[in-house]
Amino acid sequence: MKIGIIGAGNIGATLARKLVACGHEVKLANSKGPESLQNLVSEIGAHAVTKEEAVSEVDVVILSIPFAKYPDLKQTLKNVPEKTVVIDTSNYYPGRDGAIKEVDDGKPESVWVSEQIGRPVVKAWNAVLAATLADNRQPTGSSTRIALPVAGDDVHAEAIAQDLVEDTGFIALAAGNLEDSWRQQPGTPAYCTELTLPELKMALEAAGKARAPQNRDALIAKFMTPGSQFTHEQIVATNRAMTA
Ligand SMILES: NC(=O)c1ccc[n+]([C@@H]2O[C@H](COP(=O)([O-])OP(=O)(O)OC[C@H]3O[C@@H](n4cnc5c(N)ncnc54)[C@H](OP(=O)(O)O)[C@@H]3O)[C@@H](O)[C@H]2O)c1
């Protein structure tokens, strides 16, 4: 497929690398401009482009920028055809992104994103740590392969997002409509907990909407405690324990 990715950080660059490796044609953009991406794209085999070029003549656009910056993309996406699938990887952390009242009041993050950019989105890859995305090497068919939730309102768009999630090395689980996507947001049992498919199904079911932001903030406070250091395994274990 032809894929444009806006955001070339931990998640965007890793997705670009993995999707190129699967044979997709990938264009990558950031805020600084294509010159700043030359080394990266020549290493991974993608194309460095402007934001406008990233969304032009592609089948899929993946948005992977800081949550509060999504309103910047409305103009960029204005003329993108309806059939182009737009995938959102974002998560909201008020301490990092600034408080956004509608989301604090319960609007699912990706519903807010969709409203800001003026078009439907599928939510995917938000519930995986960047390190897990980069390093997960479990083969297809493995019973311990990690499953990731994919939520959206359009069956065709969601199916494409699921295929791409599988291409990046995970099992994709249809996790409901975008309104349901709070079940995969920070502070839920499905979020960055590295679950198998049966475990992920149970985790989505067990999520509590009021509890999730409290868990999110408690987890951040724990991880940011001065002097504390967590290994990857400890981060996943802490996420599991505090959201159970
Ligand atoms: N890190 C994780 O473990 C993780 C896991 C799952 C989901 N997420 C979510 O995925 C998103 C990206 O996270 P990340 O960790 O990859 O972030 P990151 O490493 O900080 O990278 C952010 C990227 O977005 C670009 N960017 C920022 N503002 C932009 C704008 N207005 N237009 C175009 N590009 C812009 C930046 O470009 P410049 O450098 O040129 O400014 C950079 O390439 C976030 O919403 C995050 O919550 C993160």
PDBQT file of the ligand as one rigid body, heavy atoms in Angstrom, charges set to zero:
ROOT
HETATM    1  N1  LIG A 301       6.085   6.776  22.814  1.00  0.00    +0.000 N 
HETATM    2  C1  LIG A 301       5.245   5.784  23.042  1.00  0.00    +0.000 C 
HETATM    3  O1  LIG A 301       5.586   4.769  23.697  1.00  0.00    +0.000 OA
HETATM    4  C2  LIG A 301       3.847   5.851  22.467  1.00  0.00    +0.000 A 
HETATM    5  C3  LIG A 301       3.090   4.675  22.399  1.00  0.00    +0.000 A 
HETATM    6  C4  LIG A 301       1.852   4.699  21.783  1.00  0.00    +0.000 A 
HETATM    7  C5  LIG A 301       1.333   5.885  21.298  1.00  0.00    +0.000 A 
HETATM    8  N2  LIG A 301       2.048   7.032  21.420  1.00  0.00    +0.000 N 
HETATM    9  C6  LIG A 301       1.434   8.276  20.903  1.00  0.00    +0.000 C 
HETATM   10  O2  LIG A 301       1.858   8.451  19.548  1.00  0.00    +0.000 OA
HETATM   11  C7  LIG A 301       2.069   9.840  19.278  1.00  0.00    +0.000 C 
HETATM   12  C8  LIG A 301       3.528  10.046  18.900  1.00  0.00    +0.000 C 
HETATM   13  O3  LIG A 301       4.333   9.646  19.997  1.00  0.00    +0.000 OA
HETATM   14  P1  LIG A 301       5.920   9.584  19.889  1.00  0.00    +0.000 P 
HETATM   15  O4  LIG A 301       6.395   9.018  21.178  1.00  0.00    +0.000 OA
HETATM   16  O5  LIG A 301       6.312   8.952  18.601  1.00  0.00    +0.000 OA
HETATM   17  O6  LIG A 301       6.259  11.147  19.845  1.00  0.00    +0.000 OA
HETATM   18  P2  LIG A 301       7.661  11.844  19.568  1.00  0.00    +0.000 P 
HETATM   19  O7  LIG A 301       8.773  10.851  19.628  1.00  0.00    +0.000 OA
HETATM   20  O8  LIG A 301       7.710  13.056  20.417  1.00  0.00    +0.000 OA
HETATM   21  O9  LIG A 301       7.536  12.300  18.028  1.00  0.00    +0.000 OA
HETATM   22  C9  LIG A 301       6.586  13.234  17.652  1.00  0.00    +0.000 C 
HETATM   23  C10 LIG A 301       6.718  13.487  16.167  1.00  0.00    +0.000 C 
HETATM   24  O10 LIG A 301       5.645  14.354  15.789  1.00  0.00    +0.000 OA
HETATM   25  C11 LIG A 301       6.177  15.398  14.970  1.00  0.00    +0.000 C 
HETATM   26  N3  LIG A 301       5.331  16.562  15.103  1.00  0.00    +0.000 N 
HETATM   27  C12 LIG A 301       5.054  17.299  16.209  1.00  0.00    +0.000 A 
HETATM   28  N4  LIG A 301       4.182  18.279  15.927  1.00  0.00    +0.000 NA
HETATM   29  C13 LIG A 301       3.915  18.172  14.589  1.00  0.00    +0.000 A 
HETATM   30  C14 LIG A 301       3.111  18.899  13.699  1.00  0.00    +0.000 A 
HETATM   31  N5  LIG A 301       2.370  19.939  14.117  1.00  0.00    +0.000 N 
HETATM   32  N6  LIG A 301       3.082  18.514  12.397  1.00  0.00    +0.000 NA
HETATM   33  C15 LIG A 301       3.828  17.463  11.981  1.00  0.00    +0.000 A 
HETATM   34  N7  LIG A 301       4.607  16.720  12.778  1.00  0.00    +0.000 NA
HETATM   35  C16 LIG A 301       4.656  17.088  14.078  1.00  0.00    +0.000 A 
HETATM   36  C17 LIG A 301       7.582  15.626  15.497  1.00  0.00    +0.000 C 
HETATM   37  O11 LIG A 301       8.332  16.270  14.509  1.00  0.00    +0.000 OA
HETATM   38  P3  LIG A 301       9.512  17.277  14.880  1.00  0.00    +0.000 P 
HETATM   39  O12 LIG A 301      10.495  16.482  15.681  1.00  0.00    +0.000 OA
HETATM   40  O13 LIG A 301      10.021  17.722  13.544  1.00  0.00    +0.000 OA
HETATM   41  O14 LIG A 301       8.859  18.371  15.685  1.00  0.00    +0.000 OA
HETATM   42  C18 LIG A 301       8.028  14.180  15.752  1.00  0.00    +0.000 C 
HETATM   43  O15 LIG A 301       8.496  13.595  14.563  1.00  0.00    +0.000 OA
HETATM   44  C19 LIG A 301       1.677  10.602  20.555  1.00  0.00    +0.000 C 
HETATM   45  O16 LIG A 301       0.344  11.048  20.448  1.00  0.00    +0.000 OA
HETATM   46  C20 LIG A 301       1.826   9.540  21.656  1.00  0.00    +0.000 C 
HETATM   47  O17 LIG A 301       0.990   9.793  22.752  1.00  0.00    +0.000 OA
HETATM   48  C21 LIG A 301       3.309   7.043  21.959  1.00  0.00    +0.000 A 
ENDROOT
TORSDOF 0
